Amino acid sequence: MIIARTKEDLRHAMREMAGDGRSIGFVPTMGYLHEGHASLLTAAREQCEVTVLSIFVNPLQFGVNEDLEVYPRDEARDVAIAESCHTDIVFIPSVQEMYPTRPLTSVKVSEITEELCGASRPGHFDGVGIVIAKLFHLVKPHRAYFGMKDAQQVAVIEQMVHDLDFDVEIVRMPTVREADGLAMSSRNVRLSAEQRHQALVLSNVLKDAGFWLKQPEMTVDSLLEAVRTEIGKMDEAEIDYVELMQYPSLQRVPANQRLLEASGTVILALAVKFGATRLIDNALYTIGER
């Protein structure tokens, strides 16, 4: 396994490993890897001839008073996980290496970035756009793998790839969960034992919603109210958003519409703080099919 810390080292490694036209699978991450990341690396290894992982905590996607400084990091552990997944190249650049000067160019996807995390974290997806665009140019992957826990991010990257004609296939991978249902996240380590227990309400209420939305009189508003009520029973929980939207367009479904009268794929997206730790989770449902 090759570890590259500069863009030039990465380019050299790519020429060495994939210069003969071999297929490249790419997994961009912010590190502190867990089994969810490992599932992406495993899929890349199975589907491509060369697997590339990037580890970079991107400051441009963190806002004021967000958790950039305390975001968990453990490079040695990450490298060990990458090696166990038979990764070929790990790119671990510094901030100075990725942004030697203040970027004057932005990659901004409109509309689908204006809801959910885009509304509560202004500028977040602009930071995602520029770093992913830079990484795609550097790695030149044939396939790039993203977990659906960050479903809005996946939609944003798919739109960017479509609009800018990036020659890469975006592979959606299912959310990987702990045995008790909690979605795996690098931020989970910051939860207290009680917060960790209460956070299970997120996965539980997503399961319940799959039954509730099939009720004949269930409207969007009544479903969202039921979800908020369940989450509100947890005294550590502070709701950022609970939304039901079409996916991947992230267009709102009319609030008073009965769900059995709607059609297509919808996402129930949640963002909830437990103490100082903000967790997101979601589920996709197909509605309106008879």
Secondary structure, 3 states (H helix, E strand, C coil): CEEECCHHHHHHHHHHHHCCCCCEEEEEECCCCCHHHHHHHHHHHHHCCEEEEEECCCHHHCCCCCCCCCCCCCHHHHHHHHHHCCCCEEECCCHHHHCCCCCCCCCCCCCCCCCCHHHHCCCHHHHHHHHHHHHHHHHCCCEEEEEHHHHHHHHHHHHHHHHHCCCCEEEEECCCECCCCCECCHHHHHCCHHHHHHCHHHHHHHHHHHHHCCCCCCEHHHHHHHHHHHHHCCCCEEEEEEEEEECCCCCECCCCCEHHHCCEEEEEEEEEEECCEEEEEEEEEEECCC
